[in-house]
Amino acid sequence: MKILIHGINYAPEQIGIGKYTGEMATWLAQEGHIVRVVTAPPYYPDWRIRRDYKAWEYRRERINGVDVFRCPLWVPRSPSGITRIIHLVSFAFFSFPIMMRHIVWRPDVVLAIEPPLFNVPQAWLTARLSGAKAWLHIQDFEVAAFFGLGFSSASALKRMAVAIEAWMMRRFDRVSSISKSMTQRLARLRIPGERVFLFPNWVDTDHICPRPKGRNFRVEWDLDESRKIALYAGNMGNKQGLETVLDAAEKMAVTYPDVIFLLVGEGAAKAGLEEQARDRGMRNVLFKPLQPLADLPALLAMADLHLVVQKRGAADAVMPSKLTGILSAGGQALITADPETELGRLVQDNRGIAFLVEPENASALAEAIAHVLASSKGTNGVNSLARAYAEKHLGIKAVLNNFERELLKLTSNVRL
């Protein structure tokens, strides 16, 4: 098959959507498919274009057997609601001519990755003009996340945005998303059931496993073995609401002096969080930069507890990609989500794989951290139920093999 992928995030970005799109494209190329990707220069999660790329150039390169077409992109220094929209529109604008050029390449399928939603019309148009099938894969419900996180409360605007989103989705031959509740949302948007496909994020369970060999971060970062580590590793952005973690750390500083809060990663909110921690004189909070993917297993293995933190309203609109790695590592995860959300149901339906706590409640978070750390004594640092769940449901080979079968099924009658 000739597969054209359109999405703003791609390898060598190490976390989030770019990581998954990069792994998917590489896997498809290794399986013998001809894969091209139209994307932006890498910028996430730092919100800065990588030094070996330029923001305002078109560039073609080959990565792991995949032809990658980079398009200009405007990246705001301080992302906000309006600047994020301009940022996403800039990619849609500058990638449009590259997508149109691919009409003559005659792909068999055009795969659009949302977010951003602004990509969707041109991906659909490219598919229709080239005679290809059109597939939309939703990593985040952008409109729901936008309104759920409080960027706007105008109900008329929300209804209009949702209506436009649903109308565009119904134009595609397949619409996939990463969780059951997100595919159920597609049904509520009146996407025909035969077009909906569950395509969850995955994890390399061979790479990320309990007790891996590798770097000793405790030694490198001078963290005594007696200290209990509550780790947050990933993007530090608006939807996470990591201020709640700082509040919980402050509450636990005196009563639980052996607990240290380790925040590893980059993102738009990191500088503000570091400033808050300094201003409050917090000695039990430590910030570290994003670590290479090769060292992720060792990083995850060092933690006594993993924090999967999101604001209320995000837990059904997005599914945090960091959770797959935590489960594969056999980590003890504490997830901030309401019980009726996708994350909440995941924990309740699979008892023991993680713990649930109310979002945006620092007191509840502090109590839950103390409880989980106390209850996990004697487990040798491994949650066997979490590991078993990852092996059964999230393995990269099983997920991508199933995706490839659906691609072949969809394109079996293309241009016949």
C-alpha positions in Angstrom: 0.0 0.0 0.0 0.9 3.6 -0.5 0.1 5.4 2.7 0.1 9.2 3.2 0.0 10.4 6.8 -0.8 14.0 7.7 -0.1 15.3 11.2 1.7 18.1 13.0 3.7 15.9 15.4 6.2 13.3 14.3 9.6 11.7 15.1 12.1 12.6 16.5 9.6 13.9 19.1 9.9 11.6 22.0 6.6 11.8 23.8 2.9 12.3 22.9 1.4 12.0 19.5 4.6 12.4 17.6 6.1 9.3 19.2 3.1 7.2 18.3 2.8 8.5 14.7 6.6 7.9 14.2 6.4 4.4 15.5 3.3 3.6 13.4 4.9 4.9 10.2 8.2 3.1 10.8 6.3 -0.2 11.5 4.3 0.1 8.3 7.4 0.8 6.3 9.1 -2.3 7.8 6.1 -4.3 6.8 6.7 -3.4 3.2 4.3 -0.5 2.7 5.4 2.8 1.0 4.9 5.5 3.6 5.1 9.3 3.3 4.4 11.8 6.1 3.6 15.5 5.8 4.4 17.1 9.1 6.0 20.0 10.9 9.6 20.4 12.3 9.9 18.8 15.8 9.0 21.3 18.5 7.0 19.3 21.2 7.0 19.3 24.2 9.5 22.2 24.5 7.5 24.6 22.3 10.7 25.4 20.5 11.8 24.2 17.1 14.8 21.8 17.5 18.1 23.4 16.7 18.9 21.2 13.8 15.6 22.3 12.1 14.3 25.6 10.9 10.7 26.9 11.5 10.2 28.6 8.1 11.6 26.1 5.6 10.2 23.2 3.6 12.4 20.1 4.0 12.4 16.5 2.9 14.2 13.8 4.8 14.1 10.0 5.2 13.7 8.5 8.6 13.6 4.7 9.2 12.4 4.0 5.7 9.8 6.8 5.7 9.8 9.8 3.4 9.1 12.8 5.7 8.0 16.2 4.3 8.5 19.0 6.8 6.4 22.2 6.4 6.9 25.7 8.0 5.3 26.2 11.4 4.8 29.2 13.8 5.5 28.2 17.4 4.4 30.7 20.1 6.7 31.4 23.0 3.9 31.3 25.5 1.1 29.1 24.2 -2.4 30.3 25.1 -5.9 29.6 23.6 -5.5 32.1 20.7 -1.8 31.6 20.0 -2.4 27.8 19.9 -5.1 28.3 17.3 -2.8 30.5 15.2 0.0 27.9 15.6 -2.3 25.1 14.3 -3.6 27.2 11.5 -0.1 28.0 10.4 0.7 24.3 9.9 -2.6 23.7 8.0 -1.8 26.7 5.7 1.8 25.8 4.9 1.2 22.0 4.6 -1.7 22.5 2.1 0.4 22.8 -1.0 2.4 19.7 0.0 -0.7 17.7 0.5 -2.0 18.8 -2.9 1.2 17.7 -4.6 0.6 14.2 -3.3 -2.6 13.9 -5.3 -0.4 12.9 -8.3 1.5 10.4 -6.1 -1.8 8.5 -5.9 -1.8 7.1 -2.4 -4.1 4.2 -1.5 -5.1 5.8 1.9 -4.7 9.2 3.4 -4.4 9.1 7.2 -5.1 12.3 9.1 -4.0 12.6 12.7 -6.1 14.8 15.0 -5.2 17.2 16.6 -5.1 19.4 14.8 -8.6 19.5 13.4 -7.5 22.1 10.9 -5.7 19.2 9.0 -8.8 17.3 8.4 -10.4 19.1 5.4 -7.2 19.0 3.3 -6.5 15.4 4.2 -10.0 14.5 3.1 -9.7 16.6 -0.1 -6.3 14.9 -1.0 -7.9 11.5 -0.6 -10.9 12.3 -2.7 -9.0 13.9 -5.5 -6.4 11.1 -5.7 -9.0 8.3 -5.4 -7.7 7.1 -2.0 -9.6 6.1 1.1 -9.7 8.7 3.9 -9.0 7.7 7.5 -9.2 10.0 10.4 -7.4 9.0 13.7 -8.3 11.0 16.8 -5.7 11.1 19.5 -7.4 14.0 21.3 -10.9 15.3 20.8 -9.7 18.8 20.3 -13.0 20.6 20.5 -14.0 18.8 23.7 -10.7 19.4 25.3 -10.8 23.1 24.3 -14.1 23.7 26.0 -13.6 21.2 28.8 -10.5 23.0 29.9 -12.3 26.3 30.1 -10.9 28.2 27.1 -14.4 29.3 26.3 -17.8 28.8 27.9 -19.9 30.2 25.1 -22.5 27.4 24.6 -23.5 28.6 21.1 -19.9 28.6 20.0 -19.4 25.2 21.4 -22.4 23.8 19.6 -21.2 25.2 16.3 -17.7 23.9 16.8 -19.0 20.4 17.7 -21.3 20.4 14.7 -18.5 21.4 12.3 -16.2 18.7 13.8 -18.9 16.0 13.5 -19.8 17.0 9.9 -16.1 16.7 8.8 -15.7 13.4 10.6 -18.7 11.9 8.7 -16.9 12.5 5.4 -14.2 9.9 6.2 -14.2 6.2 5.3 -12.8 5.3 8.7 -12.7 7.2 12.0 -10.6 5.7 14.8 -9.7 6.7 18.3 -7.7 5.4 21.2 -10.2 4.3 23.8 -13.7 2.8 24.1 -15.3 6.0 25.5 -13.7 8.0 22.6 -15.2 5.6 20.1 -18.6 5.9 21.9 -18.3 9.7 21.5 -18.0 9.1 17.8 -21.3 7.3 17.9 -22.9 10.2 19.6 -21.6 12.4 16.8 -23.5 10.1 14.4 -20.5 8.5 12.8 -21.8 5.2 11.3 -20.7 2.3 13.4 -19.2 0.3 10.5 -16.8 3.2 10.0 -15.6 3.4 13.6 -12.4 1.6 14.7 -10.8 1.2 18.0 -7.0 1.9 17.6 -5.4 2.2 21.0 -2.0 3.5 21.8 0.5 0.8 22.4 3.7 0.1 24.2 6.8 -2.0 23.4 6.5 -4.4 26.3 9.9 -5.9 25.5 11.6 -2.5 25.8 9.6 -1.2 28.8 9.6 -3.8 31.5 10.0 -4.3 35.2 13.6 -4.2 36.6 15.3 -3.1 33.3 19.1 -2.7 33.0 20.3 0.8 32.3 21.1 4.1 34.0 20.8 4.4 37.8 19.0 7.7 38.1 18.9 7.6 41.9 22.7 7.7 41.9 23.0 10.3 39.1 20.5 12.6 40.8 21.7 12.0 44.3 18.4 10.5 45.6 18.9 8.3 48.6 17.4 4.8 48.5 15.4 5.7 51.6 13.5 8.4 49.7 10.1 7.5 48.2 9.8 8.9 44.7 6.4 10.1 43.3 7.2 10.6 39.6 5.5 12.6 36.9 7.2 12.1 33.6 5.8 13.7 30.4 4.5 16.9 29.0 4.0 19.8 31.4 1.2 21.7 29.8 -2.1 23.3 30.7 -4.3 20.2 30.6 -2.3 18.4 33.2 -2.9 20.9 36.0 0.4 20.1 37.7 -0.2 23.0 40.2 -2.2 20.4 42.1 0.9 18.3 42.5 2.8 21.2 44.0 0.0 21.8 46.4 0.0 18.1 47.4 3.8 18.2 47.8 3.5 21.2 50.1 0.9 19.5 52.3 3.2 16.4 52.6 6.5 18.2 53.2 6.3 18.0 57.0 4.3 14.8 57.7 6.0 12.7 55.0 9.6 14.1 54.6 10.8 11.0 52.9 8.6 11.5 49.8 10.1 13.5 47.0 8.1 14.7 44.0 10.1 14.3 40.8 8.8 16.1 37.7 10.6 15.0 34.5 9.9 16.5 31.1 9.3 19.8 29.2 6.3 21.9 28.3 4.6 25.3 28.2 3.9 25.2 32.0 7.3 24.0 33.2 8.9 27.5 33.8 5.9 28.7 35.8 5.8 25.5 37.9 9.6 25.9 38.6 9.0 29.5 39.6 6.2 28.5 42.0 8.3 25.8 43.6 11.2 28.3 44.2 8.9 31.0 45.5 7.4 28.6 48.0 10.7 27.2 49.1 9.7 23.6 48.2 12.6 21.2 48.9 10.7 18.1 48.2 10.1 18.9 44.6 12.7 18.3 41.9 12.6 19.1 38.2 14.6 17.3 35.6 14.6 17.6 31.7 13.1 15.1 29.3 15.2 12.0 29.1 16.1 9.9 26.0 13.6 7.2 25.0 16.3 4.6 25.5 16.5 5.5 29.2 12.7 5.5 29.7 12.6 2.0 31.2 15.2 2.9 33.8 13.4 6.2 34.6 10.0 4.5 35.1 11.6 1.7 37.2 13.1 4.1 39.7 9.7 5.4 40.9 7.7 4.1 43.8 4.6 5.8 42.5 3.6 7.3 39.1 1.4 10.4 38.9 -1.0 10.5 35.9 -2.5 14.0 36.4 -5.1 15.8 34.4 -7.6 18.6 35.0 -11.2 17.7 35.3 -12.8 17.7 31.9 -9.8 16.2 30.1 -10.1 12.6 31.2 -12.6 11.6 28.5 -11.4 14.0 25.8 -7.8 12.7 26.0 -6.0 9.5 27.0 -2.6 10.2 28.5 0.0 8.3 26.5 2.3 8.0 29.5 0.0 5.5 31.1 0.9 2.7 28.6 4.6 2.9 29.6 3.7 2.9 33.3 1.6 -0.2 33.0 4.2 -2.0 31.0 6.8 -1.1 33.6 4.6 -2.6 36.3 4.4 0.7 38.0 2.1 1.8 40.7 0.0 4.5 39.1 -2.2 7.1 40.7 -4.7 8.7 38.2 -6.6 11.8 38.7 -10.0 11.2 37.0 -13.7 11.0 38.0 -15.1 7.5 38.1 -17.5 7.9 35.2 -14.7 8.9 32.7 -12.8 6.5 30.5 -9.8 6.5 32.8 -12.1 6.0 35.8 -13.8 3.0 34.2 -10.4 1.6 33.1 -9.3 1.5 36.8 -12.6 0.2 38.1 -13.0 -2.5 35.5 -9.4 -3.8 36.0 -9.0 -3.8 39.7 -5.5 -3.3 40.9 -3.8 -1.9 37.8 -3.9 1.6 39.2 -5.5 3.9 41.8 -8.1 6.6 41.2 -8.3 10.0 42.9 -10.5 13.1 42.4 -9.0 15.6 39.9 -7.9 19.1 41.1 -8.0 18.2 44.8 -4.6 18.6 46.4 -5.8 17.2 49.8 -7.2 14.1 48.2 -4.1 13.7 46.1 -1.8 13.9 49.1 -3.9 11.4 51.1 -3.9 9.0 48.1 -0.1 9.2 47.6 0.4 8.4 51.3 -2.0 5.5 51.0 -0.6 4.0 47.8 3.0 4.2 49.1 2.0 2.5 52.3 -0.1 -0.2 50.6 2.6 -1.1 48.0 5.1 -2.2 50.6 6.2 -5.8 50.0 5.5 -5.8 46.3 9.2 -5.5 45.3 8.3 -2.3 43.4 6.3 -4.1 40.7 2.5 -4.1 40.1 2.1 -7.5 38.4 -1.5 -6.7 37.5 -0.5 -3.6 35.6 2.2 -5.5 33.7 -0.2 -8.3 32.8 -2.8 -5.8 31.5 -0.1 -4.2 29.3 1.1 -7.5 27.9 -2.5 -8.6 27.1 -4.0 -5.4 25.7 -1.3 -2.9 24.8 1.5 -4.8 23.0 2.8 -3.0 19.9 2.7 -6.0 17.6 -0.9 -6.9 18.4 -2.2 -3.4 18.1 -0.4 -2.5 14.8 -1.1 -5.9 13.2 -4.8 -5.3 13.9 -4.5 -1.8 12.4 -2.8 -3.1 9.3 -5.5 -5.7 8.7 -8.1 -2.9 8.9 -6.1 -0.8 6.4 -5.9 -3.7 4.0 -9.6 -4.4 4.4 -10.4 -0.7 3.7 -8.2 -0.4 0.7 -9.0 -3.8 -0.9 -11.3 -2.2 -3.5 -9.5 1.1 -4.0 -9.5 2.0 -7.7 -10.7 -1.4 -8.8 
